[in-house]
Amino acid sequence: MLAQPPQKITIGAVIRALEGPLAPLPCASETRFRKCDECVDVQTCGTRIVMRRVRDATAAILDETTLQMVCNQVDAAKHGLL
């Protein structure tokens, strides 16, 4: 049972509740940052810079997509409308 209507629940919120942070690496996380063991300088780490961009792009999509939107897309796909 949902606590809110599906048009108010984002996929990002669901993933965070079930799986934790969206970041692909702990050093790119906004809520559970953890420096990598081998990292020399967090501020200039190329891997972290790229993974922050990946995290931000992923969050932008998932936080703008609601359960209702996904249900609507599934229904459209079933009827050959996508």
Phi and psi in radians as a Rosetta constraint file:
Dihedral C 1 N 2 CA 2 C 2 CIRCULARHARMONIC -1.509 0.35
Dihedral N 2 CA 2 C 2 N 3 CIRCULARHARMONIC 2.514 0.35
Dihedral C 2 N 3 CA 3 C 3 CIRCULARHARMONIC -1.401 0.35
Dihedral N 3 CA 3 C 3 N 4 CIRCULARHARMONIC -0.359 0.35
Dihedral C 3 N 4 CA 4 C 4 CIRCULARHARMONIC -2.397 0.35
Dihedral N 4 CA 4 C 4 N 5 CIRCULARHARMONIC 2.881 0.35
Dihedral C 4 N 5 CA 5 C 5 CIRCULARHARMONIC -1.121 0.35
Dihedral N 5 CA 5 C 5 N 6 CIRCULARHARMONIC 2.624 0.35
Dihedral C 5 N 6 CA 6 C 6 CIRCULARHARMONIC -1.051 0.35
Dihedral N 6 CA 6 C 6 N 7 CIRCULARHARMONIC -0.415 0.35
Dihedral C 6 N 7 CA 7 C 7 CIRCULARHARMONIC -1.332 0.35
Dihedral N 7 CA 7 C 7 N 8 CIRCULARHARMONIC -0.126 0.35
Dihedral C 7 N 8 CA 8 C 8 CIRCULARHARMONIC -1.895 0.35
Dihedral N 8 CA 8 C 8 N 9 CIRCULARHARMONIC -0.075 0.35
Dihedral C 8 N 9 CA 9 C 9 CIRCULARHARMONIC -1.832 0.35
Dihedral N 9 CA 9 C 9 N 10 CIRCULARHARMONIC 2.095 0.35
Dihedral C 9 N 10 CA 10 C 10 CIRCULARHARMONIC -1.554 0.35
Dihedral N 10 CA 10 C 10 N 11 CIRCULARHARMONIC 2.720 0.35
Dihedral C 10 N 11 CA 11 C 11 CIRCULARHARMONIC -1.108 0.35
Dihedral N 11 CA 11 C 11 N 12 CIRCULARHARMONIC -0.635 0.35
Dihedral C 11 N 12 CA 12 C 12 CIRCULARHARMONIC -1.024 0.35
Dihedral N 12 CA 12 C 12 N 13 CIRCULARHARMONIC -0.755 0.35
Dihedral C 12 N 13 CA 13 C 13 CIRCULARHARMONIC -1.128 0.35
Dihedral N 13 CA 13 C 13 N 14 CIRCULARHARMONIC -0.693 0.35
Dihedral C 13 N 14 CA 14 C 14 CIRCULARHARMONIC -1.120 0.35
Dihedral N 14 CA 14 C 14 N 15 CIRCULARHARMONIC -0.829 0.35
Dihedral C 14 N 15 CA 15 C 15 CIRCULARHARMONIC -1.096 0.35
Dihedral N 15 CA 15 C 15 N 16 CIRCULARHARMONIC -0.772 0.35
Dihedral C 15 N 16 CA 16 C 16 CIRCULARHARMONIC -1.069 0.35
Dihedral N 16 CA 16 C 16 N 17 CIRCULARHARMONIC -0.707 0.35
Dihedral C 16 N 17 CA 17 C 17 CIRCULARHARMONIC -1.168 0.35
Dihedral N 17 CA 17 C 17 N 18 CIRCULARHARMONIC -0.652 0.35
Dihedral C 17 N 18 CA 18 C 18 CIRCULARHARMONIC -1.575 0.35
Dihedral N 18 CA 18 C 18 N 19 CIRCULARHARMONIC -0.662 0.35
Dihedral C 18 N 19 CA 19 C 19 CIRCULARHARMONIC -1.995 0.35
Dihedral N 19 CA 19 C 19 N 20 CIRCULARHARMONIC -0.332 0.35
Dihedral C 19 N 20 CA 20 C 20 CIRCULARHARMONIC 1.783 0.35
Dihedral N 20 CA 20 C 20 N 21 CIRCULARHARMONIC -2.745 0.35
Dihedral C 20 N 21 CA 21 C 21 CIRCULARHARMONIC -1.010 0.35
Dihedral N 21 CA 21 C 21 N 22 CIRCULARHARMONIC 2.661 0.35
Dihedral C 21 N 22 CA 22 C 22 CIRCULARHARMONIC -1.403 0.35
Dihedral N 22 CA 22 C 22 N 23 CIRCULARHARMONIC -0.337 0.35
Dihedral C 22 N 23 CA 23 C 23 CIRCULARHARMONIC -1.048 0.35
Dihedral N 23 CA 23 C 23 N 24 CIRCULARHARMONIC 2.411 0.35
Dihedral C 23 N 24 CA 24 C 24 CIRCULARHARMONIC -1.266 0.35
Dihedral N 24 CA 24 C 24 N 25 CIRCULARHARMONIC -0.348 0.35
Dihedral C 24 N 25 CA 25 C 25 CIRCULARHARMONIC -2.364 0.35
Dihedral N 25 CA 25 C 25 N 26 CIRCULARHARMONIC 2.600 0.35
Dihedral C 25 N 26 CA 26 C 26 CIRCULARHARMONIC -1.019 0.35
Dihedral N 26 CA 26 C 26 N 27 CIRCULARHARMONIC -0.549 0.35
Dihedral C 26 N 27 CA 27 C 27 CIRCULARHARMONIC -1.281 0.35
Dihedral N 27 CA 27 C 27 N 28 CIRCULARHARMONIC -0.222 0.35
Dihedral C 27 N 28 CA 28 C 28 CIRCULARHARMONIC -1.748 0.35
Dihedral N 28 CA 28 C 28 N 29 CIRCULARHARMONIC -0.021 0.35
Dihedral C 28 N 29 CA 29 C 29 CIRCULARHARMONIC -1.329 0.35
Dihedral N 29 CA 29 C 29 N 30 CIRCULARHARMONIC 2.464 0.35
Dihedral C 29 N 30 CA 30 C 30 CIRCULARHARMONIC -1.475 0.35
Dihedral N 30 CA 30 C 30 N 31 CIRCULARHARMONIC -0.545 0.35
Dihedral C 30 N 31 CA 31 C 31 CIRCULARHARMONIC -1.821 0.35
Dihedral N 31 CA 31 C 31 N 32 CIRCULARHARMONIC -0.394 0.35
Dihedral C 31 N 32 CA 32 C 32 CIRCULARHARMONIC -2.330 0.35
Dihedral N 32 CA 32 C 32 N 33 CIRCULARHARMONIC 0.826 0.35
Dihedral C 32 N 33 CA 33 C 33 CIRCULARHARMONIC -0.965 0.35
Dihedral N 33 CA 33 C 33 N 34 CIRCULARHARMONIC 2.375 0.35
Dihedral C 33 N 34 CA 34 C 34 CIRCULARHARMONIC -2.578 0.35
Dihedral N 34 CA 34 C 34 N 35 CIRCULARHARMONIC 2.167 0.35
Dihedral C 34 N 35 CA 35 C 35 CIRCULARHARMONIC -1.138 0.35
Dihedral N 35 CA 35 C 35 N 36 CIRCULARHARMONIC 2.397 0.35
Dihedral C 35 N 36 CA 36 C 36 CIRCULARHARMONIC -1.195 0.35
Dihedral N 36 CA 36 C 36 N 37 CIRCULARHARMONIC 2.542 0.35
Dihedral C 36 N 37 CA 37 C 37 CIRCULARHARMONIC -1.028 0.35
Dihedral N 37 CA 37 C 37 N 38 CIRCULARHARMONIC -0.671 0.35
Dihedral C 37 N 38 CA 38 C 38 CIRCULARHARMONIC -1.539 0.35
Dihedral N 38 CA 38 C 38 N 39 CIRCULARHARMONIC -0.007 0.35
Dihedral C 38 N 39 CA 39 C 39 CIRCULARHARMONIC -1.266 0.35
Dihedral N 39 CA 39 C 39 N 40 CIRCULARHARMONIC 2.282 0.35
Dihedral C 39 N 40 CA 40 C 40 CIRCULARHARMONIC -1.564 0.35
Dihedral N 40 CA 40 C 40 N 41 CIRCULARHARMONIC -0.729 0.35
Dihedral C 40 N 41 CA 41 C 41 CIRCULARHARMONIC -2.547 0.35
Dihedral N 41 CA 41 C 41 N 42 CIRCULARHARMONIC 1.881 0.35
Dihedral C 41 N 42 CA 42 C 42 CIRCULARHARMONIC -1.008 0.35
Dihedral N 42 CA 42 C 42 N 43 CIRCULARHARMONIC -0.671 0.35
Dihedral C 42 N 43 CA 43 C 43 CIRCULARHARMONIC -1.208 0.35
Dihedral N 43 CA 43 C 43 N 44 CIRCULARHARMONIC -0.479 0.35
Dihedral C 43 N 44 CA 44 C 44 CIRCULARHARMONIC -1.999 0.35
Dihedral N 44 CA 44 C 44 N 45 CIRCULARHARMONIC 0.184 0.35
Dihedral C 44 N 45 CA 45 C 45 CIRCULARHARMONIC -1.243 0.35
Dihedral N 45 CA 45 C 45 N 46 CIRCULARHARMONIC 2.077 0.35
Dihedral C 45 N 46 CA 46 C 46 CIRCULARHARMONIC -1.101 0.35
Dihedral N 46 CA 46 C 46 N 47 CIRCULARHARMONIC -0.691 0.35
Dihedral C 46 N 47 CA 47 C 47 CIRCULARHARMONIC -1.075 0.35
Dihedral N 47 CA 47 C 47 N 48 CIRCULARHARMONIC -0.806 0.35
Dihedral C 47 N 48 CA 48 C 48 CIRCULARHARMONIC -1.103 0.35
Dihedral N 48 CA 48 C 48 N 49 CIRCULARHARMONIC -0.722 0.35
Dihedral C 48 N 49 CA 49 C 49 CIRCULARHARMONIC -1.038 0.35
Dihedral N 49 CA 49 C 49 N 50 CIRCULARHARMONIC -0.820 0.35
Dihedral C 49 N 50 CA 50 C 50 CIRCULARHARMONIC -1.168 0.35
Dihedral N 50 CA 50 C 50 N 51 CIRCULARHARMONIC -0.770 0.35
Dihedral C 50 N 51 CA 51 C 51 CIRCULARHARMONIC -1.187 0.35
Dihedral N 51 CA 51 C 51 N 52 CIRCULARHARMONIC -0.472 0.35
Dihedral C 51 N 52 CA 52 C 52 CIRCULARHARMONIC -1.155 0.35
Dihedral N 52 CA 52 C 52 N 53 CIRCULARHARMONIC -0.693 0.35
Dihedral C 52 N 53 CA 53 C 53 CIRCULARHARMONIC -1.144 0.35
Dihedral N 53 CA 53 C 53 N 54 CIRCULARHARMONIC -0.710 0.35
Dihedral C 53 N 54 CA 54 C 54 CIRCULARHARMONIC -1.081 0.35
Dihedral N 54 CA 54 C 54 N 55 CIRCULARHARMONIC -0.803 0.35
Dihedral C 54 N 55 CA 55 C 55 CIRCULARHARMONIC -1.062 0.35
Dihedral N 55 CA 55 C 55 N 56 CIRCULARHARMONIC -0.780 0.35
Dihedral C 55 N 56 CA 56 C 56 CIRCULARHARMONIC -1.137 0.35
Dihedral N 56 CA 56 C 56 N 57 CIRCULARHARMONIC -0.720 0.35
Dihedral C 56 N 57 CA 57 C 57 CIRCULARHARMONIC -1.168 0.35
Dihedral N 57 CA 57 C 57 N 58 CIRCULARHARMONIC -0.732 0.35
Dihedral C 57 N 58 CA 58 C 58 CIRCULARHARMONIC -1.097 0.35
Dihedral N 58 CA 58 C 58 N 59 CIRCULARHARMONIC -0.825 0.35
Dihedral C 58 N 59 CA 59 C 59 CIRCULARHARMONIC -1.075 0.35
Dihedral N 59 CA 59 C 59 N 60 CIRCULARHARMONIC -0.696 0.35
Dihedral C 59 N 60 CA 60 C 60 CIRCULARHARMONIC -1.042 0.35
Dihedral N 60 CA 60 C 60 N 61 CIRCULARHARMONIC -0.745 0.35
Dihedral C 60 N 61 CA 61 C 61 CIRCULARHARMONIC -1.241 0.35
Dihedral N 61 CA 61 C 61 N 62 CIRCULARHARMONIC -0.878 0.35
Dihedral C 61 N 62 CA 62 C 62 CIRCULARHARMONIC -1.214 0.35
Dihedral N 62 CA 62 C 62 N 63 CIRCULARHARMONIC -0.553 0.35
Dihedral C 62 N 63 CA 63 C 63 CIRCULARHARMONIC -1.420 0.35
Dihedral N 63 CA 63 C 63 N 64 CIRCULARHARMONIC -0.167 0.35
Dihedral C 63 N 64 CA 64 C 64 CIRCULARHARMONIC -1.803 0.35
Dihedral N 64 CA 64 C 64 N 65 CIRCULARHARMONIC -0.058 0.35
Dihedral C 64 N 65 CA 65 C 65 CIRCULARHARMONIC -1.891 0.35
Dihedral N 65 CA 65 C 65 N 66 CIRCULARHARMONIC 2.115 0.35
Dihedral C 65 N 66 CA 66 C 66 CIRCULARHARMONIC -1.707 0.35
Dihedral N 66 CA 66 C 66 N 67 CIRCULARHARMONIC 2.875 0.35
Dihedral C 66 N 67 CA 67 C 67 CIRCULARHARMONIC -1.020 0.35
Dihedral N 67 CA 67 C 67 N 68 CIRCULARHARMONIC -0.684 0.35
Dihedral C 67 N 68 CA 68 C 68 CIRCULARHARMONIC -1.085 0.35
Dihedral N 68 CA 68 C 68 N 69 CIRCULARHARMONIC -0.721 0.35
Dihedral C 68 N 69 CA 69 C 69 CIRCULARHARMONIC -1.068 0.35
Dihedral N 69 CA 69 C 69 N 70 CIRCULARHARMONIC -0.734 0.35
Dihedral C 69 N 70 CA 70 C 70 CIRCULARHARMONIC -1.137 0.35
Dihedral N 70 CA 70 C 70 N 71 CIRCULARHARMONIC -0.778 0.35
Dihedral C 70 N 71 CA 71 C 71 CIRCULARHARMONIC -1.032 0.35
Dihedral N 71 CA 71 C 71 N 72 CIRCULARHARMONIC -0.745 0.35
Dihedral C 71 N 72 CA 72 C 72 CIRCULARHARMONIC -1.104 0.35
Dihedral N 72 CA 72 C 72 N 73 CIRCULARHARMONIC -0.699 0.35
Dihedral C 72 N 73 CA 73 C 73 CIRCULARHARMONIC -1.182 0.35
Dihedral N 73 CA 73 C 73 N 74 CIRCULARHARMONIC -0.658 0.35
Dihedral C 73 N 74 CA 74 C 74 CIRCULARHARMONIC -1.126 0.35
Dihedral N 74 CA 74 C 74 N 75 CIRCULARHARMONIC -0.796 0.35
Dihedral C 74 N 75 CA 75 C 75 CIRCULARHARMONIC -1.058 0.35
Dihedral N 75 CA 75 C 75 N 76 CIRCULARHARMONIC -0.752 0.35
Dihedral C 75 N 76 CA 76 C 76 CIRCULARHARMONIC -1.096 0.35
Dihedral N 76 CA 76 C 76 N 77 CIRCULARHARMONIC -0.715 0.35
Dihedral C 76 N 77 CA 77 C 77 CIRCULARHARMONIC -1.131 0.35
Dihedral N 77 CA 77 C 77 N 78 CIRCULARHARMONIC -0.680 0.35
Dihedral C 77 N 78 CA 78 C 78 CIRCULARHARMONIC -1.109 0.35
Dihedral N 78 CA 78 C 78 N 79 CIRCULARHARMONIC -0.506 0.35
Dihedral C 78 N 79 CA 79 C 79 CIRCULARHARMONIC -1.730 0.35
Dihedral N 79 CA 79 C 79 N 80 CIRCULARHARMONIC 0.229 0.35
Dihedral C 79 N 80 CA 80 C 80 CIRCULARHARMONIC 1.201 0.35
Dihedral N 80 CA 80 C 80 N 81 CIRCULARHARMONIC 0.441 0.35
Dihedral C 80 N 81 CA 81 C 81 CIRCULARHARMONIC -1.669 0.35
Dihedral N 81 CA 81 C 81 N 82 CIRCULARHARMONIC -0.016 0.35
